[in-house]
Amino acid sequence: MNSAARPVTTPTSAPPTAGPREWSALAVLTLPVMLISVDMTVLGFAVPHLSEDLAPTGTQLLWIVDIYSFVLAGLLVTMGTLGDRIGRRRLLLLGSAGFGAASLLAALSPTAEILIAARALLGLAGATLMPSTISLIRNTFLDRRQRLLAIALWASMFSAGSALGPLVGGWLLERFYWGSVFLINLPVMALILLLIPLLVRESRDPAPGRYDLPSAALSLLAVLPVVYAVKRLAEGGSPVVAAAAAAFGAVAGYVFIRRQLRLPDPLIDVRLFRVRAFSVAVATNLMVVFAMVSALFFLTQYLQLVLGMSPLRAGMVLLPGAALSVAAHFVAVALARRVSMGTAIFAGLTLAAAGFAVFTQLPLSGGVLPVVVGFAAISAGVGLSDTLTNDAIMAAAPPERAGAAGAISETAYELGGALGVAVLGSVLTASYQARIAAPDGVAGPALDAARETLGGAVTAAQGLAPDTAAALVDAARVAFTGGIHLTSAIATVIVLYAAVQAGLLLRRVGGRPGRDSRTGDGAAGD
C-alpha cells in the first residue's frame, strides 16, 4: 500500500519497558507466591503425620487446613488497600517477617488448638503477601505484553511451588517430624527480607485519601459470618444459627457496597465489577479454586493412606501435573494472541473438568495412573486459564488502585479455597462417616477415632488384633474412596459451569487483531 494512502494516526507515547532491574525484582516477587504454594501442598502431605501426633478431631483437622484461608480471605481487601496507602513494598516486608514468626510457632505447636491459632496468624501475615506482589508487578511492568509475561511467570511459580512442595515435604516427612514442613519457610523469608529492599522499588497510591476504618470492619463482617455459616452447616450444626450468620454477612456486604459507592475514597472500587472481563475473571477464579483445593485435600490422603505410598513417592505422582501447570502458563501467553479469552479459558477448564471426572472412578488399588492422568489434566487446564484471568483483573484496574484490585483477585482465590475445603472437605468427611462400617471387635475410643477420619482409622488399627485391624483399614479405605467419588463429581460440575460461563461471556474479549480486545488498560466492559 502507498504510504500516502495510509490513515493518519496521532502518535502516542508507549509505556516504558522493563529492564534488568525490573526482571530481577520479578524473580524476588515470585518467592512469596512459591512459598505459599509449597506451604499449602506440604500441609496436605503432613495431615496423616500430624493426625497421629496431635490426634485432632475431624472438625479440628478441617480447621487446621482452612483457618489460614479464612483469615486470609477476610483481610485481603483491607491489606491490599493498606498497601496502596503505606507502600506495597513496606507491607510486603512487614508481612514476610510476620509469616516467618508464625511459621516457627506452627512448627512447634504441641496441640491441635495451638496449631489452629498458628495457622490463623499465618493467614494474617499471608494477607499482606499476595496483593503486595501482584500490585508491585502491575506498577513495575507498564507495557502490556511484558506484564502478561510477568504475570505468567508469577503465576507459574505457584505451580512450581506445587511441584516442589511434594518433593521437599516428602523428603522432610520421611526424615523429620511434621513440624519441619513449616520450618522451610524461614530461610525463604530471610532471603525475601534481604533482597526486596535492594531490588524492588516502592510504590503506593500518590493520592490515597482517607483510610476508612468502618469499611475495613464491614469487609470482615461480610466475609467471616458467611464462611462460619458454611462451616456450621457442613459440620451438622444448627441451620437456624447458620442462616442467621449468613443473613448477617449478606446485610454487612450490602452496607459495605453501598458505602463504597458513596465514599470519595472507597476501600475498593466496586465499579470495577462493571467491567465484564474483571467480574467474570474473579468469579471464574473463585469457582476453580473451590474445586482445585478439594482435590489437593483428598489426593494426598488417598495416595498415602489408601494406596499406602510414602510421602516422597506420593509427591512424585503429582509432579507431572505440577510441571504441566508451569508450562500451561506460558502456553496461555501465546494463545492469548490468537483466540479470544473466553475460548482459551473454556478449553482449559474443560480439560480440568475431564481430570475431575477421572477422579470419580479412582479404584481401591492400582490408582496411581488415574491420579497422574487426572491431576495432569486439572493442573494444565487451570494453569492455562489462570494467567488470562489474572491479567484481565489487573488490566481493568488503574495503576494507583493495583493493590485493591489484586486484593479482590486474591480474595476470590482464598475464599474459594477456604470454602472448597469447608464445603467439599466436609462433604467428603460426612460421606466417609456415613459409609464406614466398623467390623466387630472395634469399640470405645478406637471406634470413635475410626469414624472421625481416615487417618484416625489407620492409627486406631495399630492397637487392634491383626485381622480386626486389616478389616477396619479396608472399611475405612472403601468409605474414603467413595467420598472422593462424590466430591469429584461435584467438582466436575462446578468447573464445567465455570468453563461455559467464561466461554459465553468472554467470547468477544481479546484474541486476534480485529476482535474486540477489551482487556486493555482502562477498558470498559459491557
Secondary structure, DSSP 8 states (H G I E B T S, - for coil): --GGGS-------------HHHHHHHHHHHHHHHHHHHHHHHHHHHHHHHHHHH---HHHHHHHHHHHHHHHHHHHHHHHHHHHHH-HHHHHHHHHHHHHHHHHHHHT--SHHHHHHHHHHHHHHHTTHHHHHHHHHHHH--SHHHHHHHHHHHHHHHHHHHHHHHHHHHHHHHHS-TTHHHHTHHHHHHHHHHHHHHH------SS-----HHHHHHHHHHHHHHHHHHHHHHTT--HHHHHHHHHHHHHHHHHHHHHHHH-SS-SS-GGGGGSHHHHHHHHHHHHHHHHHHHHHHHHHHIIIIIS---HHHHHHHHHHHHHHHHHHHHHHHHHTTTS-HHHHHHHHHHHHHHHHHHHTT--SSS-HHHHHHHHHHHHHHHHHHHHHHHHHHHHHS-GGGHHHHHHHHHHHHHHHHHHIIIIIHHHHHHHHHHH----TT--HHHHHHHHH-HHHHHHHHTTS-HHHHHHHHHHHHHHHHHHHHHHHHHHHHHHHHHHHHHHHHTTTSS-STTS--TTSTT----
